[in-house]
């Protein structure tokens, strides 16, 4: 396999899976909710704010269920923004998210592609999984919970995938 693609071995498969989950809960789901590519989304401050909040909730949930996250593309703490972070830290994390948007600007969410094709999304296996795990350990994950509902409304044809949907999430961050 190493001849085809870089291979990274880990003894912490749960940490690898939760790290991938954190990335997918942010990028895949926000793309579905906004109807935009990653680059389009991350040009908008409110979406970057939601991005960091979703990521924080997933990381907090992973820690609460006893998972030590693993490095995937970058160390997991790189995009983690504590709720009580100061202005300088917030600015730094915001700039990192802008750089992610620039690096992967054309990325189109697989969940958005499912919605466009009229297929069921993987929301229950991404953010929905986080919500269920958080409930088991008594952790509140309001942004992930709201994202699950938003995607289900879009799937049902009750809403459109558009940037305006972010307004429903900003107050939860």
Secondary structure by P-SEA (a helix, b strand, c coil): cccccbbbbbccaaaaaaaaaaaaacaaaaaaaaccccccccccaaaaaaaaaaaaaaaaaaaaacccccccccccccccccccccaaaaaaaaaaaaaaaaaccccccaaaaaaaaccccccccaaaaaaaaaaaaccccaaaaaaaaaaaaaaaccccccccccccccccc
